[in-house]
Structures are given as structure tokens and as C-alpha cells.
Amino acid sequence: MIISVASGKGGTGKTTVSASLAAVWKRPVTGVDLDVEEPNLHIFLKPDIVHEEKVYLEVPRVDESRCTLCGKCSDLCQFKAINVMGSAILTFPEMCHGCGGCLAVCPEDAVSWGTRQLGTMSRGKSGPIDFLMGSLRVGEAMSPPLMRQVKDRLKCDLARTGSDAIIDAPPGVSCPAVNAVMDSDFILLVTEPTPFGFHDFQLALEAFAPLNIPAGALINRSGIGDDSVQRFCQEQGIPVLAWIPFDTDIASAYSRGKVIADLSLEFRQKFSQLAASIIEQIGENEACPK
Amino acid sequence: MSKIAVTSEGPGLKDMVDPRFGRAAGFVVVDTTTKEHTYVDNGTSQALAHGAGIQAARLMADAGVEVVLTGYVGPKAFEALKAVGIKTVQNMDKISVGQAVEKYIAGQYDYAQTPNRQHH
């Protein structure tokens, strides 16, 4: 099973929770960093990276000797990545989303695949935890194509090893966040009891609702702010699976790259309980399909 | 004769130069010999999330323009204009389209060698 840890608002504690969940997970597990714009799960899991590869997107390359400037590719492309202008054909590889439409419509076979590097994919091991991470190339604007390739690798690995996966998703509620959580069996939304936390929590719920994936909340920094997130969850029937207190020891351990579940028996039990609740939630959902 | 286009906030010579190229409201295209002018609307470029400059450059190439007078041009639009042999004159904003055309005819301009706007 795949569990995504997402949030809406950034800085609510996704990575803190992902690392701790992976650390207490009873079955074999892969920790996956899909926050490819700024991956940081490795800072906590400290994996030994055993393999790193470059990831590419296929973009059009034009054979000008074959091009008749008919403009079919240019009319099709919604992103101005391939353009017939006057008597020239011009490509802007950085604008390309890699759909392949220009190759398909070209009647002269003048378009073939070139490549643009999206970033890198790293794999490693942190004790018993398998580790997988995508990192976007600095200057690259599109993260979903890289995320898709990391997820393809993950699916292949999971099919082989039979392990579970915990995905550290990017913040926000736009394409990268939706892309990170869309293939999971459960979404854990990490939020905090502040107006910002509450606001973005609602946005995240709304953005992920069409996916029909069971979700639960974790309230981090509990003890500050107010109880609006909790009341909202009660009203909407969203299970709150754990509370993490607003605590100096946690903040201090985090700043030193430590896994919170390793701090004390109390925290370890808290996260073990969270893991058990998630598995229970997924089980309930399977027993009563929507 | 030469055909020049001025990025414009409106359809006539009295309208102000739109400082933007890719997201200009439109282009007043002027024949420098006959002084006749036509207007090319740029509404479709404005609706694009990305690539407005490239789209605008395509419009210019299709209209047979040889020189563009504008405020500033981004890197992709600059590359696209250069590839089709259209020269650009930057920093022509804050005056009317008619004044920009007169400045050009009087020779008070330099063709841009590099774009004066970066990615945003």
C-alpha cells in the first residue's frame, strides 16, 4: 500500500511525519521524496545513495531539410514549444510538456525526439528502509514529468519487493501535489491549528476530493492557535489520527535532522499508533467500497 | 519602404506605446513610406499562461513586419524575432505610437542586440 503525506500549507511537518512513519513502519517500506523542487527527506533518513541517474523529458527535434513549414505542429502545440514563423521553424525545448503531438501530426516525419534533462532520481537504503528521491534540475519549471518517472520506478520496485511506500508530497494544491498523492491508498494531511493551517487544509481536502482516496488528518503543533481544524474535521467526518504537541524538544531535534520517532518511547508509540490507525482506515475503506 | 510594428495600448497613432511586447494589447503596423497603418489585435497572446512573447513574434512574422518598436522584449521573444530576421527597438515606451514612428523615421533609435527583460 502507498501512503501519501501531504498538507496544502508548507512547513506543517510533512517530512517530519514521513520520516517518523517510515521509521516505525512494521512491514518493509520505501520512503519516497516526491517534493522534487526541494527534497529534504534524505536529511532525516540519511540513506546511503547507491544509485543516481539523470531523468529526461522527450522534446521535439526538427529535421529542417524535411520540414515543409506546413504549420500543423505549430497549430497543435498549446505551449509554443514548436513554432513555424515566416520561413523558419523554431523550437523552445524548455516550453515543451512532452506530449508528442508534434511528432504525431507531422506529415513529413521531420520531427523526432530530443531530450531535456528534468533532474535526477536517487535510490538508496537507510537501515531497513528503502529510499527513493527525485530532485528537479535547477532552472527546470515542470516537476510532474519527473515525478511520474519516479513513481514508475516506485511501482516497479514495489511489485518486486512487495513493500509499502510512504510518500513525502510537495506542499500546495496544484499539479505537483495532486500528482504526488493520486496513486496512493491513503492521504495523511498534516496540518496545524492556525488560520493559515486551517485555510490550506480545506484547500487540500477540496483539491484531493475528486480522487476519492480515503484521508485523515494529523494536527501538528497542537496547543497553539484554536480548535477550528478539529471542529471542522468532526463536522466533516474526517478522522484525526494523531496530535503532535508544539514542543521545543521536537523543534530542536528537527533542526538537527533527527527522526522524532527516535526521540523517546512516547513518540515512538505515538507514531506506531498512527501507523496502525492508517492501516485500519485503509482496511475499513476496503471493506466498504464507495 | 519598410513595414514597422509598434506595441500599442490601442488601435491608433495617438494611443500610447504598450511597454510590453508579448503581452501588448496589440500592434499598430505602419508602412513608413505611405504612412498607412493597420491594427493587429494581440488578445490571444494575452490569454496564454506561457509563451505570449513567442506567439506575438509569430504574429509579427505573419504580418510581414521588418522592425518592432516597443518598451521591452523578453529572451524567448527576442530569440524568436531574431530567428525570423525582425529587428527590435527597445525603450520606445512612455510616448504615443505616432511619436515612436516619427522617432524611428528620424533615425533616433538603436537596434537591440540583447533582450532587456529576463524571465519572470
Interface residues (C-beta under 8 A of the other chain):
Chain A: S74 F79 K80 A81 N83 V84 M85 G86 S87 A88 L90 F92 M95
Chain B: L48 H50 G51 I54 Q55 A57 R58 A61 D62 K76 E79 A80 A83 V84 G85
